[in-house]
């Protein structure tokens, strides 16, 4: 093993954005047992979001400290993580993650943990920006390639398409619908006063709400419909072969699903609403996908001007 404090070996691939994670309200302490790393396998962590996105580190030391401090094993320039946030120790054939009394906590597969034995593929979330995965041996390279694809197309917090992938799909769907003379509807959705959620409950809670809103949007859609996180607290939905009346009904259903049930994060019950704007391609009324998008955005703006928590088309 490398000497303590030596710089970790890493690989980096240039990518465009990052993917996924779900938060939960429980803190879990796992007994240190059972899960073992075969002696001939090496352990890695792969950053899938945040300042170190695309880097994969080989865990060579008995204990690896991760945090914001400049003099530790893996230092991350993320103001939302603690100076010494967590450690990963390799002992008796096991990889054990331990939160070091961090301010915002350590989440493994969506559950807050104090100590946990890591398993191949576990996802670790330490701030609203920084996520990484744990991988073993031969699986690490395969996981690395899969994550590169995921990062390029999906949002890290909500696991829906990111803006770049969405704009590409919108152009494709618009061209197809116009060529086939089919209706195509686009819904833009914005969480009302979302900054207050982050300011009041913290960014981890904000991420939990974002993930929850994305889930509620998806529940009301068909398999062929396309959801994305357009940016910040804004989402976009492409509805294939859907006319204006049907899109309006669906938009209202989404609005109610968000309003009716608060999001429960740890001990906090967080209520939010959404504003929506809808536009529909029909009879060649739009020349480009950008025109369709601009119309939906204008309708969303009107919903917000008129008092929020409403649908405008």
URFEN-V926182 format. One record per run of one state. SS is the DSSP state (h for helix, s for strand, l for the rest). FROM is the first residue (numbers start at 1). TO is the last residue. If there is no record, write none. Layout:
<<SS,FROM,TO> <SS,FROM,TO>>
This chain:
<<l,1,9> <s,10,12> <l,13,26> <s,27,29> <l,30,42> <s,43,49> <l,50,54> <s,55,58> <l,59,62> <s,63,67> <l,68,73> <s,74,75> <l,76,85> <s,86,91> <l,92,93> <s,94,99> <l,100,105> <s,106,108> <l,109,110> <s,111,117> <l,118,122> <s,123,125> <l,126,130> <s,131,136> <h,137,153> <s,154,154> <l,155,160> <s,161,161> <l,162,162> <h,163,180> <l,181,183> <s,184,191> <l,192,193> <h,194,201> <l,202,202> <h,203,219> <l,220,225> <s,226,231> <l,232,233> <s,234,240> <l,241,243> <h,244,260> <l,261,262> <s,263,265> <l,266,267> <s,268,270> <l,271,273> <s,274,281> <l,282,288> <h,289,305> <l,306,310> <s,311,312> <l,313,313>>
